[in-house]
Amino acid sequence: MSLAWNAVSGVTGYRVYEGSAVRATVTGTSATVSGLATCSAHSYTVAAYNSSGESAKSAAVSATTSGCTGGNGPMAAAPYLYPGWGDPPAPATVMGATGVRWFTIVKQNNPGIRTIVTFGTSTTGPSYYGTRLINQAAALGANIDTFTIMPFDFGGGANIYQNTVNAAEGLKTALKNAVGWSDATAYAHMGISGMNGLSDQQELTSPATWTQIRDWAKARGLSRFTFWSVNRDRPCPGGGVVANCSGIAQNTWEFTNITARY
């Protein structure tokens, strides 16, 4: 992505920022930021510097890299962002740092056209009540687009990956039994909503595990892949289960970056 700006007198050079990260340092009035993901949104500011320090940053400019398909792109990977809770980050900051273009913003009116039902699960699939919900939806012709399980606080123990897979396979079986779908059609009506870092039961979903779960879900064509939540997508090893960080060592926005590649 190429940027250009007007010269300022008395400066040594310019720094190009994306959020708080320096993406380029140049002596001229233009810069190119490379290595960006396809169809990813970015926002940049420029600051001049000399031996006395650095100027205030310019107004931000935003752009999206090429390669987008299908209009504004899918919303399958839209992590939760809570505006009034958990030290919420600015959406533009997270978008610029990760390339995510959509959030599920809680309690904000938005005339959606898809119906997604999210509910808890056991390690082997929907509970009695989850199965009843699926059966009732089928009986009523409710036309639910995606049934999303929350595989955490479910006795997942040390192997959160395998227990998430087992729970998802149990959901697939319940959908096939209720509606008569094939494996492929059932997967296409399924979603996973995980919990990054530590859960209330101290189940650990690390970035590596979340990547495994993402790859499993992507290979099967699940229509929803998300996590709870962007507010917690910040490191605080030893910090416990809190609203504004994950309780583990990680990079800032690491789970959002992983999810963005779904």
Steps between C-alpha positions, in 0.01 A plus 500: 500500500656833390470824696611856425485831688619860487850588619563673834808718551765430761440127531733202489241257370153355537350200676193325364281353774225239494346544842800519735726289277758662270455351151761710316769762568605716204678826423279591203129573470375159394510142626375158399379250760533145367411152618134582564229236486262487205177695549610645836413843638774729628523847654821707508632821652830679435722686747808709424806477724834671561751527784243683712247220486194403304209709375135426560364236267312598188134429445446132424447370148338162437501258209440134419738277308387341175382145446156524660231277357125485551428862588607592853619151585365235738393563856572143614797624704355785704632492859290650777570861602320642803492883489407550867709235673852368542703811409376493137757582230420731211368286213722687252810414705425128492398510133822677406717256694330176394307544175170395660220694330196395702412478868196361673421809707274409788182707562536703182203508266588341169239364258662162433384253242644185661382320812773358723415312819782466755483264796715300740611144444642193668826345386305249291250738341180685590344429838139385537386861473725575204369196317143601585567847358626347174205262476248777569662726240469220245139423596399865477686567176684781675757522218799557729808578290766401752499304825807613695636316802711656777764236581625637832395470864398148397752282678743526212801433720850491355406404143279788394568433131379140497203576724400788272518267199298235685236757596477626142465147364222442753327813370531370146335173599215684675437715191506199268253316722265797526502626142637214293796698370818350355832551679591789269165677544508455876852646521384797291235575766743475792714746691754508782525783753801437723650681798853627452752440775359378831135411549315524832587133552869572426482318166786631289456595135842619384564673165643172368188309606271766353689468172442122505129551563482759222666268251267213594192723461623652173570159346138401564338824387341615826303820442598670827831525684537750780619545858420678823636765466709777341492680835695207648743467207788654694774334706500481880679179604397409852221757490220248543163508326421868449303715257781680320774240442541128444688396814786353293812605311410597143546779249246781505211416262655158429168312515339763278780457245454123506124536460543747214663225296188286513 
